[in-house]
Every structure is written in C-alpha cells, then in structure tokens.
Amino acid sequence: MTYEEFESTLLGKQPPAGLSPYLSALWYEKRGDWDSGHETVQDLSDENAAWIHAYLHRREGDEGNARYWYSQAEKTFPSDKSLDEEWDSLVRAFLA
C-alpha cells in the first residue's frame, strides 16, 4: 500500500483489513478516535508499539508520558516536528 492509498482509506468507517496494529492505531487516531488507537498498541510490548504509544501521548498533550514511551522505543522526542509531520513520518515508516 502506498502512502496515498493509506490516506484514502481514512474516508472509510474502518481501517482496511490486513493493516499492522501500528498503522491501524495511526488510522484510528487520524480519524479522531484516540482511544481506539491507544487500545490497539497499549498491550503490545515491542519498540514499534512504544513508538506509536509515544506519539499518541504526545498528541494527547501528555509530554511526560510521551517522553517515557519514546525512551522505551529508543527514539528521541521529536521536538523539531509538528504532530502532523510526525504522523506522516510514522505512516511512511510503517508502510515501508
């Protein structure tokens, strides 16, 4: 799936079948359903889930919690990126 194809799925009511939990979480969040995005990754214990978890808490405005999850993901807090830029980067990374 390309980035453009992923973006076009945002018009649907459900994420497309076969998406990774990481992309599903980003899909839900972009559609305004932060809770479903969070639920999708909160019980996963890998670094990719931690990275998405970090982004979600940053989006929520909980910087302290976000910083914890960025450290779990072994990522630097992206203070140089807007939330939309980070979402874009995450989607592209998980589509690759």
KEGUDREN-98897 format. One line per field, with one value per residue: residue number from 1; residue in one letter; y, z, x of N, C-alpha, C in turn. Coordinates in steps of 0.1 Angstrom, whole numbers, padded with zeros to 4 digits. Atoms other than C-alpha are relative to their C-alpha. Layout:
N
k: c(NUM	...) .
r: c(A	...) .
n.Y: c(Y	...) .
n.Z: c(Z	...) .
n.X: c(X	...) .
ca.Y: c(Y	...) .
ca.Z: c(Z	...) .
ca.X: c(X	...) .
c.Y: c(Y	...) .
c.Z: c(Z	...) .
c.X: c(X	...) .
***
This chain:
96
k: c(1	2	3	4	5	6	7	8	9	10	11	12	13	14	15	16	17	18	19	20	21	22	23	24	25	26	27	28	29	30	31	32	33	34	35	36	37	38	39	40	41	42	43	44	45	46	47	48	49	50	51	52	53	54	55	56	57	58	59	60	61	62	63	64	65	66	67	68	69	70	71	72	73	74	75	76	77	78	79	80	81	82	83	84	85	86	87	88	89	90	91	92	93	94	95	96) .
r: c(M	T	Y	E	E	F	E	S	T	L	L	G	K	Q	P	P	A	G	L	S	P	Y	L	S	A	L	W	Y	E	K	R	G	D	W	D	S	G	H	E	T	V	Q	D	L	S	D	E	N	A	A	W	I	H	A	Y	L	H	R	R	E	G	D	E	G	N	A	R	Y	W	Y	S	Q	A	E	K	T	F	P	S	D	K	S	L	D	E	E	W	D	S	L	V	R	A	F	L	A) .
n.Y: c(-0012	-0013	-0010	-0006	0010	0000	-0012	0001	0009	-0008	-0003	0011	0001	0009	0002	0012	0013	0003	-0010	0003	-0007	-0014	-0008	-0001	-0010	-0013	-0002	-0004	-0014	-0010	-0001	-0006	0010	0002	0011	0013	0001	0003	0014	0008	0002	-0001	0013	0006	-0003	-0002	-0014	-0007	-0003	-0011	-0012	-0005	-0004	-0013	-0010	-0002	-0008	-0014	-0006	-0002	-0011	0005	0001	0009	0013	0002	0002	0013	0010	-0002	0007	0015	0003	-0004	-0012	-0013	-0008	-0008	-0014	-0008	0003	-0002	0013	0004	0005	0013	0010	0002	0008	0014	0007	0004	0010	0013	0005	0004) .
n.Z: c(0000	0000	-0009	0005	-0002	-0014	-0003	0006	-0009	-0011	0004	-0004	-0014	-0007	0007	0009	-0005	0003	-0005	-0012	-0011	-0001	0009	-0005	-0011	0006	0008	-0010	-0005	0011	0001	-0012	-0010	-0007	-0009	0008	0004	-0012	-0003	0010	-0003	-0014	-0005	0008	-0008	0008	0002	0010	-0007	-0009	0008	0003	-0013	-0002	0009	-0004	-0013	0004	0006	-0011	-0008	-0012	0004	-0009	0004	0013	-0001	-0005	0010	0010	-0005	0002	0015	0004	0010	-0006	0000	0013	-0002	0013	0009	-0005	-0001	0013	0006	-0007	0005	0014	-0001	-0005	0010	0010	-0006	-0002	0013	0007) .
n.X: c(0008	-0008	0005	0012	0010	0003	0008	0014	0008	0005	0014	0008	0004	-0009	-0013	0000	-0004	-0014	-0010	-0007	0006	-0006	0007	0014	0000	-0002	0012	0010	-0003	0003	0015	0006	0003	-0013	0001	-0002	-0014	-0007	0003	-0006	-0014	-0003	-0004	-0011	-0012	-0012	-0004	0009	0012	-0004	-0002	0013	0006	-0007	0006	0014	0000	-0004	0012	0009	-0005	-0006	-0014	-0008	0003	-0005	-0015	-0003	0002	-0011	-0012	0002	-0001	-0013	0001	-0001	0012	-0001	0004	-0002	0010	0014	0007	0003	-0013	-0004	0009	-0004	-0012	0003	0007	-0010	-0010	0007	0004	-0013) .
ca.Y: c(0000	0035	0065	0080	0047	0047	0083	0075	0047	0075	0081	0047	0037	0010	0005	-0018	-0055	-0066	-0034	-0038	-0028	0002	0015	0007	0028	0057	0053	0055	0085	0104	0097	0113	0081	0084	0058	0030	0039	0037	0004	-0010	-0006	-0004	-0041	-0047	-0048	-0041	-0009	-0001	-0002	0020	0045	0047	0049	0078	0097	0091	0105	0135	0141	0138	0165	0143	0151	0133	0101	0106	0110	0078	0059	0075	0062	0027	0029	0041	0073	0109	0132	0149	0185	0196	0181	0191	0163	0162	0158	0130	0112	0115	0101	0072	0062	0062	0043	0015	0013	0008) .
ca.Z: c(0000	-0008	0014	-0008	-0007	0030	0032	0010	0035	0060	0042	0053	0085	0095	0088	0059	0066	0069	0084	0110	0145	0142	0111	0125	0156	0134	0112	0143	0157	0124	0123	0157	0177	0200	0224	0197	0185	0221	0227	0196	0208	0246	0252	0226	0241	0211	0202	0173	0196	0221	0193	0183	0220	0224	0195	0208	0243	0226	0206	0238	0253	0280	0273	0304	0294	0258	0267	0287	0257	0233	0256	0255	0217	0218	0199	0206	0215	0181	0193	0158	0142	0144	0153	0117	0105	0130	0119	0083	0092	0112	0085	0059	0082	0088	0052	0041) .
ca.X: c(0000	0013	0010	-0016	-0036	-0034	-0046	-0076	-0087	-0093	-0126	-0138	-0155	-0130	-0093	-0086	-0082	-0046	-0031	-0005	-0016	0008	-0009	-0043	-0035	-0024	-0055	-0078	-0060	-0062	-0099	-0103	-0105	-0075	-0089	-0091	-0056	-0043	-0061	-0046	-0010	-0012	-0007	0020	0055	0078	0097	0074	0043	0062	0070	0033	0023	0048	0033	-0003	0006	0024	-0008	-0028	-0006	0009	0046	0059	0042	0052	0089	0088	0074	0100	0127	0111	0111	0147	0137	0144	0115	0107	0106	0116	0085	0048	0024	0012	0048	0054	0022	0033	0067	0053	0029	0057	0080	0054	0043	0080) .
c.Y: c(0012	0009	0006	-0010	0000	0012	-0001	-0010	0008	0004	-0011	0000	-0009	0000	-0012	-0012	-0001	0010	-0005	0007	0014	0009	0001	0011	0014	0003	0005	0014	0011	0002	0006	-0009	-0004	-0013	-0014	-0001	-0004	-0015	-0010	-0004	-0002	-0013	-0007	0005	0003	0015	0007	0004	0012	0013	0006	0005	0014	0011	0003	0009	0014	0007	0003	0013	-0004	-0002	-0009	-0014	-0003	-0002	-0014	-0010	0002	-0007	-0015	-0004	0003	0011	0013	0007	0009	0014	0008	-0003	0003	-0014	-0005	-0006	-0013	-0011	-0004	-0009	-0014	-0008	-0005	-0010	-0014	-0005	-0005	-0015) .
c.Z: c(0000	0010	-0004	0001	0014	0004	-0005	0008	0011	-0002	0004	0014	0009	-0008	-0009	0006	-0003	0004	0012	0012	0001	-0010	0004	0011	-0006	-0008	0010	0005	-0010	-0002	0012	0011	0007	0009	-0007	-0004	0012	0003	-0009	0003	0015	0006	-0008	0007	-0009	-0002	-0009	0007	0010	-0008	-0003	0013	0004	-0007	0005	0013	-0003	-0006	0011	0008	0013	-0003	0009	-0004	-0014	0000	0006	-0011	-0012	0005	-0001	-0014	-0004	-0011	0008	-0001	-0012	0002	-0012	-0010	0006	0001	-0014	-0008	0005	-0005	-0014	0000	0005	-0010	-0011	0005	0000	-0013	-0008	0003) .
c.X: c(0009	-0006	-0013	-0012	-0005	-0008	-0014	-0009	-0006	-0014	-0009	-0004	0008	0013	-0001	0005	0015	0010	0007	-0007	0006	-0007	-0015	-0001	0001	-0013	-0011	0002	-0003	-0014	-0006	-0003	0012	-0001	0002	0014	0008	-0002	0007	0015	0004	0005	0011	0013	0013	0003	-0009	-0013	0003	0001	-0014	-0007	0006	-0007	-0015	0000	0005	-0013	-0010	0004	0006	0015	0008	-0002	0006	0016	0004	-0001	0010	0012	-0002	0002	0015	0000	0002	-0013	0001	-0004	0001	-0011	-0014	-0006	-0004	0012	0004	-0010	0004	0012	-0002	-0007	0010	0009	-0007	-0006	0012	0003) .
***
